[in-house]
Amino acid sequence: MDYRSVAGEYTAERVIEKSRFISYVAHAAGEEEARAFLDRVRKEHPLATHVCWAYISDRIGNLQRFSDDGEPQGTAGMPILGVLKAKELRETAVAVVRYFGGIKLGAGGLTRAYASLAAESVEGATKVLYTVCRELLIETDYPEVDPLLRFFGAKGTMVLSREFGARALFTVAVKEAEAEAFTAEVTELLLGRADIVEGESYFRPFPVE
């Protein structure tokens, strides 16, 4: 099953009623990566009043955690988690740092602040769609290399490796659902002068259009 996430990290910052809020979002595949991300944010802000966070660290949305980190219950972690759910993101962690500025925001104000900062960082982050891909190993003779490379370029094929020995060997990754048609197209293009072997399948990220 395909799922959405973020690529890399993104940061958003805003001052609300003299309190400084900094929101970080990152890809986190599993709880270990999520915890490492949170630990790093805490180390970067040792004097912060609060570091509130939430993450959904698996592909199907079952591993969900959040923390208010001393803010009134339900005003920080849950609103951040709500943003991740609303955007249908998986393997994603958000941490919102607060430096208290002396003015209390109240429960409603805190909820809006944490939710809006989380949404701002998530909105700014690069989104990707993780799709099951199939590796294909394509071995052919050298006269077929140029037309094959042109085909790869036209299709936007992800070429993982190239080896040039007695014959040319390309390892490519294509979406699982398109693997059969891709193989047929290559076979037709090269008039059968290629040996194509299926490799392993796994999730790979693709930019969200």
N, C-alpha and C positions, 0 to 999 in steps of 0.2 A: 504494500500500500504506500503510495506517495505521501510525503509530508513536507510541510514548509518549515523553514528555519531562517536564521540570519547567517551571513558570512562575515567572519572577523568580528570586530567590535565597533561600537559607536558610543559617543558621549554627548549628553545634552546638559546644559547648565542654566539656572535661572535663580533670581533673588525674589522671594515672596515675603512681604512684610518683614524685611530685614533678615530673614533666614535664607541662607545660601543652600540651594539644592543642586546636587550633581547626580545625574542618572547615567549608569553604564549598562550596556546590553552586550551580550557575547554568546557565541555558539558554545554549547556545553553538551557534549555527547556522553551522558552518564553522570551519576552523582559525584563521582570523583573529580571530573572536570568542573562541574558546577561549584563544588566546595573549594577547589583550587582558585577559581575565579573570585569567589567571595573573599577568600583569605587575602588575595592580592589587593583587592579594593580596600579592605580594612587596613592593611599595612601602608597603603598610600595615604590613608586618612586617619592616622592614630589619634588625632584630636577632635574628630567628628563627634557630634552629640549623638547621632544615630546613624546606623548603616542598616537600612531596611531592605528586604530582598524577597524575591520569589523566583522559582524556576520550575520548568517542566523539562525533565532531563532524558526522557525516552522518546521513542518514535510514535507511540500510540497515545500518549497523554496520561498514563497511569501514575508516573513518578512525579508528583507535585509536592512542593514544599514552599513554605513562606515564613517570614518572621517580621514582627513589628519592632523588634529590638528596642523595647522600652517605650515606644509610643503607645498611646491608648489602644487597647485591643480592637482590632478590626479596622484601624485607620490607615495602615501602611502596607503590610504584607499582602493582605487580601486584595486591596485595590490594584496592586502591582500584578498579582496573579491574574486578576480579572482582565487586564490588558493583554496578557499572553493568550488567555483563552479566547478573547474576542478576536484576536488576529490569527487564531488557529495555528500558533507556533509550537513547534516541538524542539527538543534539544536546545533550549534557549534559557538563559539566565539574565535577570535584571537586578541590579543593586542601586538603590537611591540613597545617597549620602546627604545628611542634613547637618548644617552648622547653625545652631539656634541663635537667632538674632535678638531675642529679648521680648518678642511679641508672640503671645499664644494665638494659635490659629483656630482652636476649637476642633471638635471631631469632624465636622463637615469640611472645614477648611483644610485640615490635614489630609482627609480622604481625597479631596480634589487635587491638592498639591502633589501627592505621591502618584496618583493615577495619571495626572497630566504630564509629569516629568517622565514617567515610565513610557507613556504613549509617544512622547516627543522623541525619546531615544530610539524606540522601536521603529517609529516612522522614518527616522533618518538612516537607519541601518539598511544595508544591502540585503534584499530577500533572495532566498534560493529555494528551489523545489528539489527535494531529494527523490530520485527515481531509481528503480532497479535497473541496472545496466548489465549487459553481457559483453565480456571480452571476446573478440574474434581475432584469431591469428591468421593473417593472410600472407601466403607465400607465393611469389610469382617470379617470372623471368624479367630481366632488366628492360626489354622493350616495352613491357606493360607498366613500368613504374610511373612514367609521366602521365599517361591517361588516368592511372589510379589516383595519383596525387591531385590531379585536377578534379576528379570526382569527389575526393575527400574535401577539397576546398569548397566546392559547390554545395555539398551537404552539411558543411560545418562539422565534419567528423572529428571526434576527439582521438588524436593519434597519441598513444601512450609510449610507443617505442618504435625504433627503426633499426634493423640490422641488415648489413650488406655483406654477404658471403658469396657462396656459389650462386645463390638466388637472393632476392630481396624479401625480407620478412617484416611485416608491419603488424603491430598489435594495436587494435583500436577498441574503443568502448562505445557501444550504441545502446539506446534504450531497449530493454528486454522486449517490449511490445513491437519494436521495429526491426529486431534482429533477423527474422526470417526474410522479410522483404529486402533488407539491406544486402543480405547474402545473395539473394536472387539477382539483384541489380548488379553487384560486382561480377557475378558469374556471367551475366549477359554482356556486360561491358567488355570483359576480357575474353569473351568467347570460350569460356571454360578453362582458360589457361591460368588458373590459380587454384591453389589448395587452401581451403578455408576450414579451420578447426575452431569449434566453440571452446572458450575458456570458462573461467569462473564468473559468477554473477554477484553483484553487490550494489549497494546504494551509492550514487554519486550526485553531487549538487549541480543543478543547472540554474542559470539566472531566471528570475521571474520576469516575464515580459509585462 
